[in-house]
Amino acid sequence: MTVLGLAAPAPPHPGTARTTEPTGPTGATEPTGAAGEIEAIEAATEFRLLGPVVVYDRGTGTGIAPAGPKQRALLAALVVHAGRQLSVDRLVEELWGDRPPANAQSALHTHVARLRRLLPARGHEWISTLPTGYRLRLGRASTDVARFTRLSGQGRATAPQDPQGAARLLGQALALWQGEALQDSCHGPLCTAEADRLEEQRLTTLEALYEANLNCGRYAETVCDLERLTAAHPLRERLYDLLMVALYRCGRQSEALGVYERARRRLVATLGVEPGPALRCRLDAVLNHCPTLAVSSSHRPDLAAEAARLQARIDRLVADQADLLRRVREQDTVR
């Protein structure tokens, strides 16, 4: 097993705050003795799937990663289906595909036993053995997937009334990601389906974040990010749509029209289809200088806040430059 020191990830754009997550219900009578100790361990435990598969201990700030891809896949599958039984057959297929070992049931039992020894509070029954399979019980433990889903939903619900608040929440949701979902796991059908689902949620949350940023007046920085994202996801029409809006609001109408043509060429060449109704409507709006493309008065950018954010970025760059120059001087002295 691997023990990791996990630092809290930085927010994706300046001004994003991190919230303190509650570890359990408030106002409840705390159990005492062994039961209380087990509940405290559960409450401090978070199963992380948004990146490497890790069992994270909030109390110590460290994470334990299962040693091999099969162990990681087994833990991920059980966490994804927490509270529900996974049959031996499904777990064997998840770990070995269509080439299981002759003693697959025994090999699976060995992997489960190793996983039990890995989890906090050894002897506590996280994983139950059932007549035809296994079940993981979270108890008071949490998952980063649940936190991401909650923050993303809150951000998208807040966006129409408070785009700045929405951007903070959506930024916090995306900051939970440490890499590709279920990274370095042996991806059978259960983990593959979950990784695909989570990636779609991540992209949807990114789209909501950039829409909120546009409604906060962050046009120039949004253009740079969306240029990169359209290159990384060239068949995702919503990203082209947002990029057209960002360019138009920067006064770059001709470039916004060029984005539509670029999207159209890629869609026709790859899928043999024309852009959908939403992107075609955006083209018409740009061509006709539609008033709906202008940010509403209630969403006008807070120029003072923008200036403060830019100053903070400049200060960080200056500090980074000073640190780099110091290291160069130290290196020259050693030579």
MARKE-333154 format. One record per atom (N, C-alpha, C): y, z, x; residue in one letter. Coordinates in steps of 0.2 Angstrom, whole numbers, plus 5000, padded with zeros to 4 digits. Each point is the difference from the previous one (the first is absolute). Last residue first. Layout:
YZXa...
END
This chain:
513149595140r499849945005r500450025006r500450154983v499350005002v499849955005v502149984989t500050065005t499350015003t500349844983d500349985006d500050055005d499350064979q499549965003q500349975006q501550134988e499450045002e499549965004e501749884988r500350045006r499550045004r499449904979v500149955005v500250035007v500050144981r499349995002r500049945006r502050054989r499850065004r499449995003r500849834985l500350005006l499850065005l499250004978l499749955004l500349995007l501050154984d499350035003d499749945004d502049944990a500150055005a499450035003a499949854981q500249975006q500150055006q499550094979d499449965003d500249975006d501750104988a499650055003a499449975003a501449854988v500450035007v499550055003v499349924979l499949955005l500350025007l500350144981r499350015003r499949945005r502150014989d499950065005d499350005002d500549834985i500349995006i499950065005i499250024978r499649955004r500349995007r501350134985a499450045002a499549955004a501949914990q500250045006q499450045003q499749874980l500149965006l500250045006l499850114980r499449985002r500049965006r502050064990a499750065003a499349985003a501249844987a500350015007a499750065004a499349964978e499849955004e500350015007e500850144984a499350025001a499749955005a502149964991a500050055005a499350025002a500349834984l500249985007l500050065005l498649954977d500450065003d500249985007d499349814981p499850045006p500550055001p499549924975r500449975006r499850055006r499150004976h499650005006h500449975006h500950024978s499750065001s499650015006s501049794994s500550055002s499750075001s498449795003s500450034995s500550055003s499149785013v499850074999v500550034995v499449735000a500550055003a499850074999a498949814991l499850015007l500550055003l500249924977t499550055001t499850025007t501649824993p500350075001p499450055001p499749745008c499950054994c500350075001c500049765012h500450065001h500050054994h498749795003n500650014995n500450065001n498149955015l500449934999l500650014996l498550195002v500449995006v500449934999v498650054982a500550055001a500449995006a498149874997d500549984995d500650055001d498150065012l500349945003l500649974996l498750184992r500450025005r500449945003r498349964984c500650024997c500550035005c497949935008r500449944998r500750024996r498450175007l500449975006l500449944998l498750104983a500550055003a500449975006a498149884989p500750004997p500550045002p498249915018g500050034993g500650004997g499349825020p500250074999p500050024993p498349815006e500750015001e500250074999e497649915010v500350024994v500850005001v498049975016g500149944995g500350024994g499550145020l499750014994l500049944995l500949995023t499550055000t499650014994t501949855002a499549995005a499450045000a501850044985v499749944998v499449985006v501350195003l499650014994l499649944998l501650005018r499550045002r499550004994r502049894996r499649965005r499450045002r501650114986r499749954997r499549965004r501450175010a499450024996a499649954996a501949935012r499550035005r499450034996r501949934988e499749945002e499450025005e501450184993y499649974994y499649945002y501550095016v499550044999v499549984994v502149895004g499549985005g499450044999g501850064987l499749944998l499549975004l501350185008a499650024994a499649944997a501649965016e499450025003e499550034995e502149924993s499649945003s499350035003s501750164993q499749964994q499549955003q501250215009r499749955003r499549964995r501450214998g500449945000g499749945004g499150234995c500349995006c500549945001c498650034981r500550065000r500450015006r498249844998y500649984996y500550055000y498050045012l500449955003l500649984996l498550154990a500350035006a500549955004a498649934982v500550044997v500450035006v498149885006m500549954997m500650044997m498150125008l500449975005l500649954998l498550104984l500450055003l500449975005l498449864992d500550014995d500550055002d498149965013y500549945001y500550014995y498350164999l500450015006l500549945001l498549994982r500550054998r500450015007r498149855000e500649984997e500650054999e497849975017r500350054995r500749984998r498649895017l499849984993l500250054995l500350035024p500349934998p499849984993p500150225017h499749994993h500249934997h500850065022a499350045000a499649994993a502249915002a499649965006a499350045000a501650094986t499849934997t499649975005t500950205007l499550014995l499849944997l501850005015r499450025004r499450004995r502149964991e499849955004e499450015004e501050184988l499649954996l499849945003l501350165012d499350034998d499649954996d502349955006c499650005006c499250024998c501750014983v499849935002v499550005006v500950214993t499549974996t499849935001t501950105011e499450025003e499349984995e502249934993a499849975006a499450035003a500850094979y499849935000y499849975006y500550224986r499750005007r499849935001r500950114979g500449965004g499849995007g498950104981c500450055003c500549975005c498349884988n500550034995n500450055002n498449905014l500549954998l500550034995l498250145006n500549995006n500549954998n498250024985a500550065000a500550005005a498349845001e500449984994e500650064999e498350025017y500649955002y500449984994y498250164996l500550025005l500549965001l498249924987a500550054996a500550035005a498349875010e500549954996e500550054996e498350115012l500549975005l500549964996l498250094988t500550055001t500549975005t498249864995t500450014994t500650055001t498449975017l500449945000l500550014994l498350165002r500550015006r500549944999r498250004986q500550054998q500550015005q498249855005e500549984995e500550054997e498450075016e500549955003e500449974995e498350144992l500650045003l500549965004l498049904990r500450034995r500650045003r498449915015d500449954997d500450024994d498650165010a500549975005a500449954997a498250074988e500550055000e500649985005e498049874998a500450004994a500650045000a498550015018t500449945000t500449994994t498550185002c500650015005c500549944999c497949994988l500450064998l500750005004l498349845007p500349984994p500550064997p499650025026g499549974995g500449994993g500850045026h500249994994h499449964996h500550195020c499549944999c500149984993c502150105014s499450024996s499549944999s502350015010d499450015005d499450034996d502150024986q500049975006q499450025004q501050034976l499350015002l499949975007l502249924992a499650044996a499350005003a501949945017e499749974994e499650054997e501950115012g499649945002g499749974994g501250204998q499950015007q499749945003q501450094976w499649955003w500050015008w501550124985l499350035001l499549955003l502349944995a499950045006a499350035001a500749894979l499849955006l499950045006l500850124982a499449984998a499749965006a502250075001q499650055002q499249984998q501749854995g500050015007g499550055002g500549984977l499649945002l499950005008l501550164991l499350014998l499549955002l502349965004r499850065004r499350024998r501149834988a499849985007a499850055004a500750054978a499349965000a499949985007a502050104997g499550054999g499349975001g501949864999q499950035007q499550065000q500449874980p499749965005p499950045007p500350064974d500250035006d499649965006d499749944977q500650044999q500350025007q498049864998p500649974996p500650044999p498050085014a500449945002a500649984996a498250174997t500650025001t500549945001t497649984998a500350024993a500750025001a498849945019r500149944996r500350024993r499550175016g500549965002g500249944996g498250154995q500650034999q500649965002q497849935005g500149994992g500750034999g499350025022s500149934998s500249994993s499350215008l500749995002l500249924998l497850074995r500550044996r500749985002r498149915012t500149974993t500550044996t499650085022f500349935000f500149974993f498850205003r500750015001r500449945000r497649994998a500350034994a500850015001a498749935018v500149944995v500350034994v499550145018d500649975001d500149944995d498650234994t500049935003t500649975001t499050274996s500449944998s499849945004s498850264992a500249965005a500449944997a498950184988r500850005001r500249965005r497749944991g500350064998g500750005001g498349825004l500650015003l500250085000l497549884999r500550044996r500650015004r497849815001l500550045004l500550034995l497349914999r500650004996r500550045005r497449854999y500550055003y500650004996y497349924993g500649985004g500450065003g498150004984t500049935002t500649985004t499650234993p499349975000p500049935002p501950155010l499849994993l499349975000l501850145018t499449955000t499750014992t502650045011s499450034996s499549955000s502350075015i499549944998i499450034997i501750155008w500449944998w499649954997w499550265005e499749944997e500549954998e500050205020h500349984993h499749934998h499450075021g499650044996g500350004993g501749965020r499249985000r499750054995r502549935002a499650064997a499349985000a501349785004p500250075001p499550054996p498949775009l500550024995l500250075001l498249895012l500749985002l500550034996l497750024995r500250045006r500749995002r499149874983r500150074998r500250045005r499449785005l500750004997l500150074998l497949965009r500550005005r500750004997r498249984985a500050075003a500550005006a499749804989v500450054995v500050065004v498849835011h500849995000h500350054996h497750004999t500250035006t500849995001t498949914981h500050075000h500350035006h499649774999l500650024996l500150085000l498149915010a500549995004a500750024997a498050014987s500050055005s500649995005s499649834984q500250064997q500050065005q499349795008a500750004998a500250074997a498149895014n500150074998n500750014997n499549795009a499350024996a500150074997a502349875004p499450025004p499450024996p501949824991p499950075001p499450025005p501549794993r499550015005r499950075001r501649904985d499449974998d499450015005d502150165001g500049944997g499349984998g500850215010w499649955004w499949934997w501450194992l500050025007l499649945004l500350004976e500750005003e499950015007e498150004987e500349935000e500750005004e498950214996v499649965005v500349935000v500950134984l500250035006l499649965006l499449964977r500749975002r500350025007r497950084992d499949935001d500749975002d499850234995v499749995006v500049925001v501850094983s499350005001s499849995007s502250134990l499849935003l499350005002l501750164982q499449995004q499949925003q502350144995r499549964996r499449995005r502050135006g499950024993g499449964997g501349875018a500050085000a499950024993a500149775012h499650024994h499950074999h501249925019v500249964995v499750014993v499250125019v500750024998v500349964994v497949945010l499950074996l500750024998l499949815014a499749994993a500050064996a500750025022a500549974996a499749984993a498650105016l500550054998l500549964995l498449875010l499750054995l500550054998l500749845016a499949974994a499750054995a500250085022r500749994997r499949964993r498150035013q500250074998q500749994996q499149815010k499650024994k500250064997k501149925020p500249964994p499650024994p500250195019g499849935000g500249974994g500650235005a499949975006a499949935000a501650154984p499349995001p499949955005p502250164999a499749934998a499349995002a502050204996i499449995003i499749934997i502650135004g499549964996g499449995004g502350185000t499649965003t499549964995t501750184997g500449945001g499549955004g499750234990t500049995007t500349945002t499950054977g500150075004g500149995007g499349824985r500750015000r500250075004r497949825003d500250074999d500750025000d498349774996y500650035002y500150074998y498149795003v500150064997v500550045003v499649725000v500150065003v500050064995v499949715005v499750054996v499950075003v501949805006p499350035002p499850054995p501749884987g500049995008g499350025002g500650084979l500549955001l500149995007l498550164990l499749945000l500549945001l499650295001r500449955001r499649935001r499950274990f499649945002f500449945000f500550285002e500249934997e499649955003e500250294998t499749945002t500249944996t500750244997a500349975006a499749935003a499250124980a500749984999a500349975006a497850095002e500049944995e500749975000e499750215010i499849945005i500049944996i500450194988a500649995005a499849945004a498350084985e500649964997e500649985004e498250145009i499849934999i500549964996i500450225004e500149975006e499749934999e499950144982g500749995001g500049965007g497950074994a500249954995a500849985001a499050185012a499849945003a500249944995a501650214997g499349995003g499849945002g501750014980t499950045006t499349995003t501849854983p499450035001p500050045006p502349954986e499649975006e499350045000e501649944979t499850055003t499549985006t502149854990a499350024999a499850065004a502149885001g500050054995g499350024998g500349765011t500450065001t499950044994t498349815011p500450024995p500450065001p499449865021g499650024995g500550024994g500749915021t499350005001t499650034995t502549855002p499750064998p499250005002p501949865014e499549994994e499750074999e502449905010t499550055001t499550004994t501649795008t499950064996t499550045002t501749825013r499350024998r500050064996r501949795003a499950075001a499250014999a501849795007t499450024996t499850075002t501849875011g500250044994g499450024995g499749795016p500550065001p500150034994p497749875001h500749985001h500550065000h497550014999p500149935002p500849985000p498950265006p500249954994p500149935002p498450155015a500749994999a500149964994a497850165004p500349935002p500750004998p498650225009a500249974993a500349935002a498150095016a500750014999a500249974993a497650085011l500349954996l500750034999l497850035017g500650034998g500549954997g497250015001l500649975001l500650044999l497149995006v500650044998v500649975001v497449914997t500649995003t500550054997t497149985002m500650004996m500650005004m
END
